[in-house]
Amino acid sequence: FVSGGAVNDDHHSEEQKDSRLSNIGMTIARHNARACIMNYRLAAASPQTQQSSLSGDDSLADTIDEKEKDQQKENVTDDHCHPNQVMDVARAIVFLIRRAEEEELRKGSNSKGKQASGRPTLFIGGHSAGAHLAALALSDLQYIKRAMEEQGLLLATEISSNSENDDDDNAVMMMLLTKHIAGFIGMSGVYNLRRMAMSPLSAITIGPAFLKSSEEVGRSKSSNTNTGSNKVVDVTLEASPIHTLLRQSKKEHDSSSSCGKSIIRPLLPDIPLLLLNAESDFELEKDVSELLVAVEQFQKSSPSSSPATTKHCTISKRNHFSIVQDFGIGLVDATRDNYKAGTDASHNSKKSDDTSNDNGWTMQRFLNETTETMPLSITSLASQVMLNDQVDQAAIQVLEFMGSKATKIH
C-alpha cells in the first residue's frame, strides 16, 4: 500500500502519516494477510517556498552570482522530482516479488520439490497520490523493469546487454509480474495528472514533484502553450496513468499491424481492479471513469488481452481523507489509538501552521480547512467514537477483493 499526500512533505508530519496508515496494516494483518506500507521520496517544499528560500539574505547577494543561483534553483529538487517517486514504488514492488521468489525457493527445498499453488497473492494499492504512483508503475513497466535490473531479477540482462535480449528481459519481467501480482486497489486515486495540473491546487499538489517552478505551474494552466509549457505538459502526460495507457494502446495497435518489435505491455489492463471513491472526493470519480475507458481501449487494441474484472465503488459518509483515516473501523481495535494519535498530530501541526503568512497556502492549511468545512468529517469522527456500531465499508470491499472475509470485532 502506497501512501497519499500530494508527493510533497510540507503538508503533514511523519507522525500523521504513520498514524493514518497503521490502521490499514493492522486491518489487513488481522485478516490473515501480510501488509507492507511503503513511503517514497517527497518534494522538500512547494515551488514558492523553494524560490523564497533561494533568494536568501540580501547581504549575501554579492557572493553568489546569478548563474549559480539559477543552477541552484534548477537542481534544488532534482532528487525528489519525477520519476523518482514512481521508481521508489517500482523498487518496493520488485522487492516484494523477490522476497516471494526467495520464500518459494525455501518452501520448495523444505517440501521435497512441491510447487506452490500458482495463484498470485500480491495486491498493489494506494491512496490518492499513492494510487496514482502505483497505477503508473503498473501502466508503464519501464520503471519496474529498471528496478528488476537493479535488483538482479532479469537474468538476461546479466548475460548480455545486446538489444536482441530485450524481448527475453520483457518475457522474464512479465512472467514474474503475472505470477505474483493479483490485483490493483486504488482509493481516491489521481489517474489524470494533466487535469490536476490545470487545477487551482496544482502548485501544492503536483507542483513540487512534477513542476520545478511556479512560473511553469502557471504556464501549464494556459491553453496557449509555448516552448516552456510544452515541457511541463509533457511531464504531466508522461506521468498520467490514463494517458500512458492510451499511448500504449496506439503502440500495441501499431505493433500488431506492422509485426514489428514487441513492446512492453502494461500490466494494469490485465489484472483485477478495485477502484474506490469517497462520497465527497474532489470529483476524482471522473478519473476512475476515464481510467476504465483507457483500460477498455487497451484491451480492444490488444487481441491477446483477456479482460480482467473491474469493480468501482463509492463509499458513503466518507471524504477524500477519512476514506483512509477510517479504514478498518469496526474490524480492528487499534483504530481508537490511531485516531487519538492522528488528532494530536493534526492539532500540533495546525498550531504551527497558524503562524504562516495568510497568502502562504500550504497543503496542511488546505487539509485543515477542508476538514473543518466538510460535514462528512463529523460523521467520520462519530464513527471513530462509536467503533462497534459501524463497520468500515472500504475495508470490507478491499478484504473481499483480496479473498478474505471481514470479521467484525465484538
C-alpha positions as a Markdown table, in Angstrom:
| # | Residue | x | y | z |
|---|---|---|---|---|
| 1 | Phe | 0.0 | 0.0 | 0.0 |
| 2 | Val | 1.4 | 3.3 | -1.1 |
| 3 | Ser | 0.6 | 6.4 | 1.0 |
| 4 | Gly | -1.1 | 9.5 | -0.4 |
| 5 | Gly | -0.2 | 13.1 | 0.3 |
| 6 | Ala | 0.4 | 15.1 | -2.9 |
| 7 | Val | 4.1 | 13.8 | -3.1 |
| 8 | Asn | 5.4 | 16.7 | -1.0 |
| 9 | Asp | 6.2 | 16.9 | 2.6 |
| 10 | Asp | 5.2 | 20.4 | 3.6 |
| 11 | His | 1.6 | 19.4 | 4.4 |
| 12 | His | 1.8 | 16.7 | 7.0 |
| 13 | Ser | 4.2 | 15.3 | 9.6 |
| 14 | Glu | 5.6 | 11.8 | 9.7 |
| 15 | Glu | 3.6 | 11.2 | 12.9 |
| 16 | Gln | 0.4 | 11.9 | 10.9 |
| 17 | Lys | 1.4 | 9.6 | 8.1 |
| 18 | Asp | 2.3 | 6.8 | 10.5 |
| 19 | Ser | -0.9 | 7.1 | 12.5 |
| 20 | Arg | -3.0 | 7.3 | 9.3 |
| 21 | Leu | -1.7 | 4.2 | 7.7 |
| 22 | Ser | -1.0 | 1.9 | 10.6 |
| 23 | Asn | -4.7 | 1.0 | 10.8 |
| 24 | Ile | -4.6 | -0.2 | 7.2 |
| 25 | Gly | -1.7 | -2.5 | 8.0 |
| 26 | Met | -3.3 | -3.9 | 11.2 |
| 27 | Thr | -6.7 | -4.4 | 9.5 |
| 28 | Ile | -5.1 | -6.4 | 6.7 |
| 29 | Ala | -2.9 | -8.3 | 9.1 |
| 30 | Arg | -5.8 | -9.3 | 11.3 |
| 31 | His | -7.4 | -11.0 | 8.2 |
| 32 | Asn | -4.6 | -13.5 | 7.5 |
| 33 | Ala | -2.5 | -11.4 | 5.1 |
| 34 | Arg | 0.7 | -9.5 | 5.3 |
| 35 | Ala | 0.6 | -5.8 | 4.8 |
| 36 | Cys | 3.5 | -3.7 | 3.6 |
| 37 | Ile | 3.1 | 0.0 | 3.9 |
| 38 | Met | 5.7 | 1.9 | 1.9 |
| 39 | Asn | 6.9 | 5.5 | 1.6 |
| 40 | Tyr | 8.7 | 7.3 | -1.2 |
| 41 | Arg | 10.8 | 10.4 | -1.7 |
| 42 | Leu | 8.9 | 13.6 | -1.3 |
| 43 | Ala | 9.5 | 17.0 | -2.8 |
| 44 | Ala | 11.0 | 19.1 | 0.0 |
| 45 | Ala | 8.9 | 22.2 | -0.5 |
| 46 | Ser | 6.4 | 23.8 | -2.8 |
| 47 | Pro | 7.9 | 25.8 | -5.7 |
| 48 | Gln | 7.1 | 29.2 | -4.0 |
| 49 | Thr | 8.9 | 28.0 | -0.8 |
| 50 | Gln | 11.9 | 26.9 | -2.9 |
| 51 | Gln | 12.2 | 30.3 | -4.6 |
| 52 | Ser | 11.8 | 32.3 | -1.4 |
| 53 | Ser | 14.4 | 30.2 | 0.3 |
| 54 | Leu | 16.8 | 30.5 | -2.6 |
| 55 | Ser | 16.6 | 34.3 | -2.5 |
| 56 | Gly | 18.2 | 34.2 | 1.0 |
| 57 | Asp | 19.7 | 37.2 | 2.8 |
| 58 | Asp | 20.4 | 40.3 | 0.6 |
| 59 | Ser | 23.8 | 40.7 | 2.3 |
| 60 | Leu | 24.9 | 37.5 | 0.6 |
| 61 | Ala | 23.8 | 38.6 | -2.9 |
| 62 | Asp | 27.3 | 39.7 | -3.9 |
| 63 | Thr | 28.8 | 36.3 | -3.0 |
| 64 | Ile | 26.5 | 34.3 | -5.3 |
| 65 | Asp | 26.3 | 35.2 | -9.0 |
| 66 | Glu | 23.1 | 34.9 | -10.9 |
| 67 | Lys | 24.3 | 31.9 | -12.9 |
| 68 | Glu | 25.0 | 29.9 | -9.7 |
| 69 | Lys | 21.6 | 31.0 | -8.2 |
| 70 | Asp | 19.8 | 29.8 | -11.4 |
| 71 | Gln | 21.7 | 26.5 | -11.2 |
| 72 | Gln | 20.6 | 26.1 | -7.5 |
| 73 | Lys | 17.0 | 26.7 | -8.5 |
| 74 | Glu | 17.2 | 24.2 | -11.3 |
| 75 | Asn | 18.7 | 21.4 | -9.2 |
| 76 | Val | 17.1 | 22.0 | -5.8 |
| 77 | Thr | 14.6 | 19.2 | -6.1 |
| 78 | Asp | 16.1 | 17.0 | -8.9 |
| 79 | Asp | 16.4 | 14.1 | -6.5 |
| 80 | His | 12.8 | 14.5 | -5.4 |
| 81 | Cys | 11.1 | 15.1 | -8.8 |
| 82 | His | 9.5 | 12.7 | -11.3 |
| 83 | Pro | 10.4 | 9.9 | -11.9 |
| 84 | Asn | 12.0 | 9.2 | -8.6 |
| 85 | Gln | 8.7 | 8.8 | -6.7 |
| 86 | Val | 7.4 | 6.1 | -9.1 |
| 87 | Met | 10.8 | 4.5 | -9.1 |
| 88 | Asp | 10.6 | 4.1 | -5.4 |
| 89 | Val | 7.2 | 2.4 | -5.8 |
| 90 | Ala | 8.6 | 0.2 | -8.5 |
| 91 | Arg | 11.6 | -0.8 | -6.3 |
| 92 | Ala | 9.2 | -1.7 | -3.5 |
| 93 | Ile | 7.1 | -3.9 | -5.8 |
| 94 | Val | 10.2 | -5.7 | -7.1 |
| 95 | Phe | 11.5 | -6.1 | -3.5 |
| 96 | Leu | 8.3 | -7.9 | -2.6 |
| 97 | Ile | 8.4 | -10.1 | -5.7 |
| 98 | Arg | 12.0 | -11.0 | -5.0 |
| 99 | Arg | 11.1 | -11.9 | -1.4 |
| 100 | Ala | 8.2 | -14.0 | -2.6 |
| 101 | Glu | 10.6 | -15.8 | -5.0 |
| 102 | Glu | 13.1 | -16.5 | -2.3 |
| 103 | Glu | 10.4 | -17.7 | 0.1 |
| 104 | Glu | 9.1 | -20.0 | -2.6 |
| 105 | Leu | 12.5 | -21.5 | -3.1 |
| 106 | Arg | 12.9 | -22.0 | 0.7 |
| 107 | Lys | 9.5 | -23.7 | 0.9 |
| 108 | Gly | 10.4 | -25.8 | -2.2 |
| 109 | Ser | 13.6 | -27.1 | -0.6 |
| 110 | Asn | 11.7 | -27.9 | 2.6 |
| 111 | Ser | 8.8 | -29.7 | 0.9 |
| 112 | Lys | 10.8 | -32.1 | -1.4 |
| 113 | Gly | 10.1 | -30.2 | -4.6 |
| 114 | Lys | 6.4 | -29.5 | -4.1 |
| 115 | Gln | 5.2 | -26.5 | -6.1 |
| 116 | Ala | 3.3 | -23.5 | -4.8 |
| 117 | Ser | -0.3 | -23.1 | -5.6 |
| 118 | Gly | 0.5 | -20.9 | -8.5 |
| 119 | Arg | -2.1 | -18.3 | -7.6 |
| 120 | Pro | -0.8 | -14.7 | -7.4 |
| 121 | Thr | -1.1 | -13.3 | -4.0 |
| 122 | Leu | 0.4 | -9.8 | -4.1 |
| 123 | Phe | -2.1 | -6.9 | -4.3 |
| 124 | Ile | -0.7 | -3.4 | -5.1 |
| 125 | Gly | -2.7 | -0.5 | -3.7 |
| 126 | Gly | -2.6 | 3.1 | -2.7 |
| 127 | His | -4.5 | 6.2 | -1.7 |
| 128 | Ser | -4.7 | 9.5 | -3.7 |
| 129 | Ala | -1.1 | 10.3 | -4.9 |
| 130 | Gly | -0.1 | 6.8 | -3.8 |
| 131 | Ala | -2.8 | 5.2 | -6.0 |
| 132 | His | -1.5 | 7.4 | -8.9 |
| 133 | Leu | 2.1 | 6.2 | -8.4 |
| 134 | Ala | 1.1 | 2.5 | -8.1 |
| 135 | Ala | -1.2 | 2.7 | -11.2 |
| 136 | Leu | 1.6 | 4.4 | -13.1 |
| 137 | Ala | 4.1 | 1.8 | -12.2 |
| 138 | Leu | 1.7 | -0.9 | -13.4 |
| 139 | Ser | 0.9 | 1.0 | -16.6 |
| 140 | Asp | 4.4 | 2.0 | -17.7 |
| 141 | Leu | 6.6 | -1.0 | -16.9 |
| 142 | Gln | 9.8 | 0.7 | -17.8 |
| 143 | Tyr | 10.1 | 1.6 | -14.1 |
| 144 | Ile | 9.6 | -1.9 | -12.8 |
| 145 | Lys | 12.0 | -3.2 | -15.5 |
| 146 | Arg | 14.6 | -0.8 | -14.3 |
| 147 | Ala | 14.1 | -1.9 | -10.7 |
| 148 | Met | 14.3 | -5.5 | -11.7 |
| 149 | Glu | 17.6 | -4.8 | -13.4 |
| 150 | Glu | 18.9 | -3.1 | -10.3 |
| 151 | Gln | 17.9 | -6.0 | -8.1 |
| 152 | Gly | 19.2 | -8.7 | -10.4 |
| 153 | Leu | 15.9 | -10.3 | -11.3 |
| 154 | Leu | 16.3 | -10.1 | -15.0 |
| 155 | Leu | 18.9 | -12.7 | -15.7 |
| 156 | Ala | 19.0 | -12.0 | -19.4 |
| 157 | Thr | 20.5 | -8.5 | -18.7 |
| 158 | Glu | 23.3 | -10.1 | -16.7 |
| 159 | Ile | 24.2 | -12.5 | -19.5 |
| 160 | Ser | 24.3 | -9.9 | -22.3 |
| 161 | Ser | 23.2 | -6.3 | -22.9 |
| 162 | Asn | 22.6 | -6.8 | -26.6 |
| 163 | Ser | 19.3 | -5.4 | -27.9 |
| 164 | Glu | 18.2 | -8.8 | -29.1 |
| 165 | Asn | 17.8 | -9.8 | -25.4 |
| 166 | Asp | 15.3 | -7.1 | -24.7 |
| 167 | Asp | 12.4 | -9.4 | -25.6 |
| 168 | Asp | 13.9 | -12.0 | -23.2 |
| 169 | Asp | 14.0 | -9.4 | -20.4 |
| 170 | Asn | 10.5 | -8.4 | -21.1 |
| 171 | Ala | 9.3 | -12.0 | -21.0 |
| 172 | Val | 11.0 | -12.7 | -17.7 |
| 173 | Met | 9.6 | -9.5 | -16.3 |
| 174 | Met | 6.0 | -10.3 | -17.4 |
| 175 | Met | 6.3 | -13.9 | -16.1 |
| 176 | Leu | 7.3 | -12.6 | -12.7 |
| 177 | Leu | 4.6 | -9.9 | -12.6 |
| 178 | Thr | 1.7 | -12.2 | -13.7 |
| 179 | Lys | 3.0 | -14.9 | -11.4 |
| 180 | His | 2.8 | -12.7 | -8.3 |
| 181 | Ile | 0.6 | -9.7 | -8.8 |
| 182 | Ala | -3.1 | -10.5 | -8.1 |
| 183 | Gly | -4.7 | -7.1 | -8.5 |
| 184 | Phe | -4.7 | -3.3 | -8.0 |
| 185 | Ile | -6.6 | -1.4 | -5.3 |
| 186 | Gly | -7.0 | 2.3 | -5.8 |
| 187 | Met | -8.5 | 4.5 | -3.1 |
| 188 | Ser | -9.5 | 8.0 | -4.2 |
| 189 | Gly | -6.7 | 7.9 | -6.8 |
| 190 | Val | -5.5 | 10.6 | -9.1 |
| 191 | Tyr | -5.2 | 9.0 | -12.6 |
| 192 | Asn | -5.5 | 12.0 | -14.9 |
| 193 | Leu | -2.4 | 14.1 | -13.9 |
| 194 | Arg | -2.9 | 16.6 | -16.7 |
| 195 | Arg | -6.3 | 17.7 | -15.3 |
| 196 | Met | -4.7 | 18.0 | -11.9 |
| 197 | Ala | -2.0 | 20.2 | -13.5 |
| 198 | Met | -4.7 | 22.6 | -14.7 |
| 199 | Ser | -6.4 | 22.8 | -11.4 |
| 200 | Pro | -6.1 | 25.8 | -8.9 |
| 201 | Leu | -4.4 | 23.5 | -6.4 |
| 202 | Ser | -1.6 | 22.3 | -8.9 |
| 203 | Ala | 1.1 | 24.3 | -7.1 |
| 204 | Ile | 0.6 | 22.4 | -3.8 |
| 205 | Thr | -0.5 | 19.0 | -5.1 |
| 206 | Ile | 1.7 | 18.1 | -8.1 |
| 207 | Gly | 3.8 | 21.2 | -8.4 |
| 208 | Pro | 6.8 | 20.3 | -6.2 |
| 209 | Ala | 7.4 | 16.9 | -7.7 |
| 210 | Phe | 6.3 | 17.3 | -11.3 |
| 211 | Leu | 6.8 | 21.0 | -12.0 |
| 212 | Lys | 10.0 | 22.8 | -11.0 |
| 213 | Ser | 8.9 | 26.4 | -10.6 |
| 214 | Ser | 5.8 | 28.4 | -10.1 |
| 215 | Glu | 6.3 | 30.0 | -13.5 |
| 216 | Glu | 6.0 | 26.6 | -15.1 |
| 217 | Val | 3.0 | 25.8 | -12.9 |
| 218 | Gly | 1.3 | 28.9 | -14.3 |
| 219 | Arg | 2.2 | 28.2 | -17.9 |
| 220 | Ser | 0.8 | 24.7 | -17.7 |
| 221 | Lys | -2.6 | 26.1 | -17.0 |
| 222 | Ser | -2.6 | 28.1 | -20.2 |
| 223 | Ser | -4.1 | 26.7 | -23.3 |
| 224 | Asn | -1.8 | 28.9 | -25.4 |
| 225 | Thr | 1.3 | 26.8 | -24.9 |
| 226 | Asn | 4.8 | 27.8 | -25.7 |
| 227 | Thr | 8.1 | 26.0 | -25.6 |
| 228 | Gly | 8.4 | 26.1 | -21.8 |
| 229 | Ser | 4.9 | 25.0 | -21.1 |
| 230 | Asn | 5.1 | 22.1 | -23.7 |
| 231 | Lys | 7.8 | 20.7 | -21.5 |
| 232 | Val | 5.6 | 20.9 | -18.4 |
| 233 | Val | 2.6 | 19.4 | -20.2 |
| 234 | Asp | 4.7 | 16.5 | -21.5 |
| 235 | Val | 5.7 | 15.7 | -17.9 |
| 236 | Thr | 2.1 | 15.6 | -16.7 |
| 237 | Leu | 1.2 | 13.4 | -19.7 |
| 238 | Glu | 4.1 | 11.1 | -19.2 |
| 239 | Ala | 3.2 | 10.6 | -15.6 |
| 240 | Ser | -0.5 | 10.2 | -16.1 |
| 241 | Pro | -1.7 | 6.6 | -16.0 |
| 242 | Ile | -4.7 | 7.3 | -18.2 |
| 243 | His | -2.6 | 9.0 | -20.9 |
| 244 | Thr | 0.1 | 6.3 | -20.6 |
| 245 | Leu | -2.5 | 3.6 | -21.3 |
| 246 | Leu | -3.8 | 5.5 | -24.3 |
| 247 | Arg | -0.3 | 5.8 | -25.7 |
| 248 | Gln | 0.2 | 2.1 | -25.1 |
| 249 | Ser | -3.0 | 1.3 | -26.9 |
| 250 | Lys | -1.7 | 3.1 | -30.0 |
| 251 | Lys | 1.7 | 1.3 | -29.8 |
| 252 | Glu | 0.0 | -2.0 | -29.3 |
| 253 | His | -2.2 | -1.4 | -32.4 |
| 254 | Asp | 0.8 | -0.3 | -34.5 |
| 255 | Ser | 2.9 | -3.2 | -33.3 |
| 256 | Ser | 0.2 | -5.8 | -34.1 |
| 257 | Ser | -0.4 | -4.2 | -37.5 |
| 258 | Ser | 3.3 | -4.0 | -38.6 |
| 259 | Cys | 4.6 | -7.1 | -36.9 |
| 260 | Gly | 7.5 | -5.1 | -35.6 |
| 261 | Lys | 9.5 | -5.4 | -32.4 |
| 262 | Ser | 7.3 | -6.2 | -29.4 |
| 263 | Ile | 6.7 | -3.5 | -26.8 |
| 264 | Ile | 6.5 | -3.7 | -23.1 |
| 265 | Arg | 2.8 | -4.3 | -22.4 |
| 266 | Pro | 1.2 | -2.5 | -19.4 |
| 267 | Leu | 0.0 | -4.9 | -16.6 |
| 268 | Leu | -2.9 | -2.8 | -15.3 |
| 269 | Pro | -5.4 | -3.8 | -18.0 |
| 270 | Asp | -4.7 | -7.5 | -17.4 |
| 271 | Ile | -5.3 | -7.7 | -13.6 |
| 272 | Pro | -8.4 | -7.3 | -11.5 |
| 273 | Leu | -9.1 | -3.7 | -10.4 |
| 274 | Leu | -10.8 | -2.4 | -7.3 |
| 275 | Leu | -11.4 | 1.4 | -7.6 |
| 276 | Leu | -12.9 | 3.1 | -4.6 |
| 277 | Asn | -14.1 | 6.7 | -4.3 |
| 278 | Ala | -15.4 | 8.6 | -1.3 |
| 279 | Glu | -18.8 | 10.2 | -1.3 |
| 280 | Ser | -17.0 | 13.6 | -1.3 |
| 281 | Asp | -13.9 | 13.2 | -3.3 |
| 282 | Phe | -12.9 | 16.3 | -5.2 |
| 283 | Glu | -14.6 | 14.8 | -8.3 |
| 284 | Leu | -12.0 | 12.1 | -8.6 |
| 285 | Glu | -14.7 | 9.7 | -9.7 |
| 286 | Lys | -14.0 | 11.3 | -13.1 |
| 287 | Asp | -10.5 | 9.9 | -13.0 |
| 288 | Val | -11.9 | 6.5 | -12.4 |
| 289 | Ser | -14.3 | 6.7 | -15.3 |
| 290 | Glu | -11.6 | 7.8 | -17.6 |
| 291 | Leu | -9.2 | 5.1 | -16.3 |
| 292 | Leu | -11.7 | 2.4 | -17.0 |
| 293 | Val | -12.2 | 3.8 | -20.6 |
| 294 | Ala | -8.4 | 3.7 | -21.1 |
| 295 | Val | -8.2 | 0.2 | -19.8 |
| 296 | Glu | -11.0 | -0.9 | -22.1 |
| 297 | Gln | -9.4 | 0.9 | -25.0 |
| 298 | Phe | -6.1 | -1.0 | -24.5 |
| 299 | Gln | -7.9 | -4.3 | -24.2 |
| 300 | Lys | -9.6 | -3.7 | -27.6 |
| 301 | Ser | -6.3 | -2.8 | -29.2 |
| 302 | Ser | -4.6 | -6.0 | -28.0 |
| 303 | Pro | -6.1 | -9.2 | -29.4 |
| 304 | Ser | -4.1 | -11.3 | -26.9 |
| 305 | Ser | -5.5 | -9.3 | -23.9 |
| 306 | Ser | -8.1 | -11.1 | -21.8 |
| 307 | Pro | -10.3 | -8.5 | -20.0 |
| 308 | Ala | -9.9 | -8.7 | -16.2 |
| 309 | Thr | -12.6 | -8.0 | -13.7 |
| 310 | Thr | -13.1 | -4.4 | -12.6 |
| 311 | Lys | -15.1 | -3.0 | -9.7 |
| 312 | His | -15.9 | 0.6 | -8.8 |
| 313 | Cys | -17.5 | 1.5 | -5.5 |
| 314 | Thr | -18.4 | 4.8 | -3.8 |
| 315 | Ile | -18.0 | 4.7 | 0.0 |
| 316 | Ser | -20.8 | 6.7 | 1.6 |
| 317 | Lys | -20.2 | 9.0 | 4.6 |
| 318 | Arg | -16.5 | 9.4 | 3.7 |
| 319 | Asn | -14.5 | 12.2 | 2.2 |
| 320 | His | -11.1 | 12.1 | 0.4 |
| 321 | Phe | -9.2 | 11.9 | 3.7 |
| 322 | Ser | -11.5 | 9.9 | 6.0 |
| 323 | Ile | -11.7 | 7.0 | 3.5 |
| 324 | Val | -8.2 | 6.1 | 4.5 |
| 325 | Gln | -8.2 | 7.5 | 8.1 |
| 326 | Asp | -11.2 | 5.5 | 9.0 |
| 327 | Phe | -10.1 | 2.3 | 7.2 |
| 328 | Gly | -10.8 | -0.7 | 9.4 |
| 329 | Ile | -13.3 | 0.8 | 11.8 |
| 330 | Gly | -15.2 | -2.0 | 13.5 |
| 331 | Leu | -12.7 | -4.6 | 12.3 |
| 332 | Val | -9.7 | -3.8 | 14.4 |
| 333 | Asp | -9.4 | -2.4 | 18.0 |
| 334 | Ala | -6.3 | -0.3 | 17.4 |
| 335 | Thr | -8.1 | 2.3 | 15.4 |
| 336 | Arg | -9.0 | 4.0 | 18.7 |
| 337 | Asp | -5.4 | 4.7 | 19.5 |
| 338 | Asn | -4.7 | 5.6 | 15.8 |
| 339 | Tyr | -7.4 | 8.2 | 15.9 |
| 340 | Lys | -6.1 | 9.9 | 19.1 |
| 341 | Ala | -2.5 | 9.9 | 17.7 |
| 342 | Gly | -3.8 | 11.4 | 14.4 |
| 343 | Thr | -5.8 | 14.1 | 16.0 |
| 344 | Asp | -2.9 | 15.0 | 18.3 |
| 345 | Ala | -0.5 | 15.3 | 15.4 |
| 346 | Ser | -3.0 | 17.3 | 13.4 |
| 347 | His | -3.6 | 19.7 | 16.3 |
| 348 | Asn | 0.2 | 20.3 | 16.7 |
| 349 | Ser | 0.7 | 20.8 | 13.0 |
| 350 | Lys | -2.2 | 23.2 | 12.8 |
| 351 | Lys | -0.9 | 25.3 | 15.7 |
| 352 | Ser | 2.5 | 25.7 | 14.0 |
| 353 | Asp | 0.8 | 26.4 | 10.6 |
| 354 | Asp | -1.3 | 29.3 | 12.1 |
| 355 | Thr | 1.9 | 31.4 | 12.2 |
| 356 | Ser | 2.3 | 31.4 | 8.5 |
| 357 | Asn | 1.5 | 34.2 | 6.1 |
| 358 | Asp | -2.1 | 34.5 | 5.1 |
| 359 | Asn | -1.1 | 34.1 | 1.4 |
| 360 | Gly | 1.2 | 31.2 | 2.1 |
| 361 | Trp | -1.3 | 28.5 | 1.2 |
| 362 | Thr | 0.2 | 25.2 | 2.3 |
| 363 | Met | -1.3 | 21.7 | 1.9 |
| 364 | Gln | -1.6 | 21.4 | 5.7 |
| 365 | Arg | -3.8 | 24.5 | 5.7 |
| 366 | Phe | -5.8 | 23.0 | 2.8 |
| 367 | Leu | -6.3 | 19.8 | 4.8 |
| 368 | Asn | -7.3 | 21.7 | 7.9 |
| 369 | Glu | -9.8 | 24.0 | 6.3 |
| 370 | Thr | -11.2 | 21.2 | 4.1 |
| 371 | Thr | -11.8 | 19.0 | 7.2 |
| 372 | Glu | -13.4 | 21.9 | 9.1 |
| 373 | Thr | -15.8 | 22.8 | 6.3 |
| 374 | Met | -16.9 | 19.3 | 5.4 |
| 375 | Pro | -19.8 | 17.9 | 7.3 |
| 376 | Leu | -18.7 | 14.4 | 6.5 |
| 377 | Ser | -15.8 | 14.8 | 8.9 |
| 378 | Ile | -18.2 | 15.0 | 11.7 |
| 379 | Thr | -19.6 | 11.6 | 10.6 |
| 380 | Ser | -16.1 | 10.3 | 10.5 |
| 381 | Leu | -15.3 | 11.5 | 14.0 |
| 382 | Ala | -18.6 | 10.0 | 15.3 |
| 383 | Ser | -17.8 | 6.7 | 13.6 |
| 384 | Gln | -14.5 | 6.6 | 15.5 |
| 385 | Val | -16.2 | 7.1 | 18.8 |
| 386 | Met | -19.0 | 4.5 | 18.2 |
| 387 | Leu | -16.5 | 2.0 | 16.9 |
| 388 | Asn | -18.6 | -1.1 | 17.3 |
| 389 | Asp | -21.8 | 0.4 | 15.8 |
| 390 | Gln | -20.3 | 0.8 | 12.3 |
| 391 | Val | -18.0 | -1.3 | 10.1 |
| 392 | Asp | -15.9 | 0.5 | 7.5 |
| 393 | Gln | -17.2 | -0.4 | 4.0 |
| 394 | Ala | -13.9 | 0.5 | 2.3 |
| 395 | Ala | -12.1 | -2.2 | 4.3 |
| 396 | Ile | -14.8 | -4.7 | 3.6 |
| 397 | Gln | -14.5 | -4.1 | -0.1 |
| 398 | Val | -10.8 | -4.4 | 0.0 |
| 399 | Leu | -10.8 | -7.6 | 2.1 |
| 400 | Glu | -13.4 | -9.2 | -0.2 |
| 401 | Phe | -11.4 | -8.2 | -3.2 |
| 402 | Met | -8.4 | -10.0 | -1.7 |
| 403 | Gly | -10.5 | -13.1 | -1.0 |
| 404 | Ser | -10.7 | -12.6 | 2.8 |
| 405 | Lys | -13.9 | -12.4 | 4.8 |
| 406 | Ala | -14.2 | -9.3 | 7.0 |
| 407 | Thr | -14.6 | -10.2 | 10.7 |
| 408 | Lys | -16.3 | -7.6 | 12.9 |
| 409 | Ile | -14.9 | -7.0 | 16.4 |
| 410 | His | -17.1 | -7.6 | 19.4 |
